[in-house]
Amino acid sequence: MSNILNREFPNRVSYNRFVELEKSFLVPLCAYLNTRRVTSRGIAFVDSTPLRVCHNRRIPRHETFKDVAARGKTSVDWFYGFKLHLIIDDQGELVSFLVTLGNVDDRKGLKKMVKFIKGKLFGDKGYISKALQETLWEQGIQLITKLRRNMKKVFLEDFDKIMLRKRSIIETVNDQLKNISQLEHTRHRSLANFMVNVVCALIAYSWQPKKPSLNLRNGKGTDLIIVEENNACFLSKM
């Protein structure tokens, strides 16, 4: 393959040199990634996913991110590294993104990501907070989450119940980022190269021709939404 591409890339550098040069492109890559995000059109989903930088058994002797990464906890296990906080719309498009230490509360991350959101925002139980809901409501955002077992039930419209059940769309996106765009691996040589890898993974995902989608829009410039009438839900033009 290298011989075939010699003419197209006569000045290509070695792999080691390529890794050294990565960090110099972080700022322009971040600027380009910002052009690939969209503003939500009334329906958005939020979630976070761990970015492990090493196996838990190697934490004590890990050097690359020593004193930088942090231990965090998922619903399954502990990890050492960072978190990617992500917001997408119902078509799987990137709305907002944020990288934090692994021990940062998801609710704190969300507060820094609401600039490009409007309408309904669906999240898991990790985003439950009355104070956060009130703060977002003042900004025109309705945060809707599932309830814990010991919480009082609240009335939800049928549309909101359906969208809560469809929240797994963002988990599918996180899965594709890790398995297709190689968002997570343990071979980073520096913090800058780690960030380049995250940004490039998000850019690569943004160019996927077919993203996970709820198919609520007709693709002809006219949006379709689920509306309620006589306790029935159906699609209608906005």
C-alpha positions in Angstrom: 0.0 0.0 0.0 2.8 2.4 0.8 4.4 2.0 -2.6 1.0 2.7 -4.3 0.6 6.0 -2.4 4.2 7.1 -2.8 3.3 9.5 -5.7 0.3 11.0 -3.9 2.2 11.6 -0.6 5.9 12.1 -1.5 6.7 14.1 1.6 5.0 11.9 4.2 6.7 11.5 7.6 7.3 8.5 9.7 4.8 7.3 12.3 6.9 8.7 15.2 7.2 12.0 13.5 3.5 12.0 12.8 2.8 11.5 16.5 5.1 14.4 17.4 3.4 16.7 14.9 -0.2 15.9 16.1 -0.3 18.4 18.9 0.4 21.3 16.6 -2.9 20.7 14.9 -5.1 20.7 18.0 -6.3 24.3 17.8 -7.3 24.2 14.1 -8.9 20.8 14.6 -11.0 22.2 17.5 -12.0 25.2 15.4 -13.1 22.8 12.5 -15.0 20.5 14.9 -17.0 23.5 16.1 -18.2 24.0 12.5 -19.5 20.4 12.4 -21.9 20.8 15.3 -25.6 21.8 15.0 -28.1 23.7 17.1 -30.8 21.4 18.5 -34.3 21.8 17.0 -36.3 21.0 20.1 -35.2 17.4 20.9 -31.8 16.6 22.3 -30.2 13.8 24.3 -27.3 14.0 26.8 -25.0 11.4 28.2 -21.4 10.9 29.3 -19.0 8.1 28.5 -15.7 7.1 30.2 -12.4 7.5 28.4 -10.1 5.0 30.1 -6.4 5.7 29.6 -5.2 2.5 31.1 -6.4 -0.8 32.7 -7.3 -0.4 36.4 -4.5 -2.8 37.4 -1.9 -0.4 35.8 -3.1 2.8 37.5 -0.4 2.9 40.2 2.4 2.7 37.6 0.7 4.7 34.8 3.0 7.7 33.9 1.5 9.5 30.8 -1.5 11.0 32.7 -0.1 10.9 36.2 -1.6 13.8 38.2 -3.8 14.7 35.3 -6.4 12.0 34.9 -8.8 11.0 37.7 -10.7 7.9 39.0 -14.3 7.9 38.1 -17.2 5.5 38.5 -19.8 4.3 36.0 -22.9 2.2 36.8 -20.7 -0.9 36.1 -17.2 -0.3 37.4 -14.5 2.2 38.3 -12.1 3.6 35.7 -9.1 5.9 35.4 -9.1 8.7 32.9 -11.5 11.2 31.6 -15.2 11.7 30.5 -16.7 12.8 27.3 -20.0 14.6 27.8 -22.0 14.6 24.7 -25.3 16.1 23.5 -26.9 15.0 20.2 -30.2 15.7 18.4 -32.8 13.2 17.3 -30.9 12.8 14.0 -27.7 11.8 15.7 -25.9 15.1 14.9 -23.4 16.6 17.4 -24.9 19.5 19.3 -22.3 20.0 22.1 -19.4 18.1 23.7 -17.1 18.5 26.6 -14.1 16.6 28.0 -13.6 16.6 31.8 -11.7 14.5 34.4 -13.2 11.2 35.2 -14.5 12.2 38.6 -16.6 15.3 37.4 -20.3 15.0 38.1 -22.3 14.8 34.9 -24.6 17.6 36.1 -21.6 20.0 36.4 -20.6 19.1 32.9 -24.1 19.7 31.5 -24.1 23.3 32.9 -21.3 24.2 30.5 -22.9 22.7 27.4 -26.3 24.3 27.1 -25.4 27.2 24.8 -26.7 25.4 21.7 -29.7 23.7 23.2 -33.4 24.6 23.1 -36.5 22.8 23.9 -36.5 19.3 25.4 -33.3 17.6 26.7 -33.5 13.9 27.7 -31.0 12.4 30.1 -30.5 9.4 32.4 -30.8 9.3 36.2 -27.4 10.8 36.6 -28.8 14.2 35.7 -31.5 14.3 38.3 -31.4 17.7 40.1 -34.2 20.0 40.9 -31.9 23.0 41.0 -30.5 22.1 37.6 -33.9 21.6 36.1 -35.0 25.1 37.3 -31.8 26.7 36.0 -32.2 25.1 32.6 -35.9 26.0 32.5 -35.0 29.7 32.9 -32.9 29.3 29.8 -35.7 27.7 27.8 -34.6 24.1 28.2 -36.8 21.4 29.7 -34.6 18.7 31.3 -36.5 15.3 31.4 -35.0 12.3 33.1 -36.2 8.9 34.4 -37.0 8.8 38.1 -35.3 6.8 40.9 -37.4 4.1 42.6 -37.7 6.2 45.8 -38.9 9.3 44.0 -42.5 10.5 43.6 -44.0 9.9 40.1 -44.5 13.0 38.0 -46.8 13.5 35.1 -45.1 13.1 31.7 -46.7 13.6 28.3 -46.8 10.6 26.0 -44.3 12.3 23.7 -41.8 12.6 26.6 -42.3 9.0 27.6 -41.6 7.9 24.1 -38.4 10.0 23.8 -37.1 8.7 27.2 -37.4 5.2 25.8 -35.5 6.3 22.7 -32.7 7.8 24.8 -30.5 4.8 23.9 -29.7 6.5 20.6 -27.0 8.5 22.4 -25.5 5.3 23.8 -25.4 3.9 20.2 -23.5 7.1 19.2 -21.0 6.6 22.1 -20.6 3.0 21.0 -19.8 4.0 17.4 -17.4 6.7 18.6 -15.4 4.0 20.4 -15.6 1.1 18.0 -15.6 2.9 14.7 -13.9 6.2 15.3 -11.4 4.8 17.9 -12.3 7.4 20.5 -10.8 5.4 23.4 -7.5 3.6 23.5 -4.6 3.3 26.0 -1.6 4.2 23.8 -1.5 8.0 24.2 1.9 9.6 24.6 0.7 13.0 26.0 -2.4 15.0 27.0 -2.3 17.0 23.7 -2.2 13.8 21.6 -5.1 12.5 23.7 -7.2 15.6 22.9 -6.3 15.4 19.2 -7.5 11.8 19.2 -10.8 12.8 20.8 -11.4 15.7 18.4 -10.5 13.6 15.4 -12.9 10.9 16.5 -15.8 13.4 16.8 -14.9 14.9 13.4 -14.9 11.5 11.8 -18.2 10.7 13.3 -19.7 14.0 12.1 -18.9 12.9 8.6 -20.6 9.5 8.8 -23.1 9.3 6.0 -25.6 7.4 8.0 -25.9 8.2 11.7 -28.2 6.8 14.3 -31.5 8.6 13.9 -35.1 8.5 15.3 -36.4 9.4 11.8 -38.7 12.1 13.1 -38.0 14.4 10.1 -38.9 14.0 6.5 -35.5 15.1 5.1 -37.1 17.8 2.8 -36.7 20.8 5.0 -40.0 20.2 6.8 -39.7 18.8 10.3 -42.0 16.1 11.6 -42.8 15.7 15.3 -44.9 13.4 17.4 -48.0 15.1 18.6 -50.8 13.9 20.9 -54.5 13.9 20.3 -57.1 11.8 22.2 -54.3 9.9 24.0 -52.8 8.8 20.6 -49.4 9.7 19.2 -48.7 10.4 15.6 -46.4 12.3 13.3 -47.4 15.8 12.1 -45.7 18.7 10.3 -44.2 21.4 12.5 
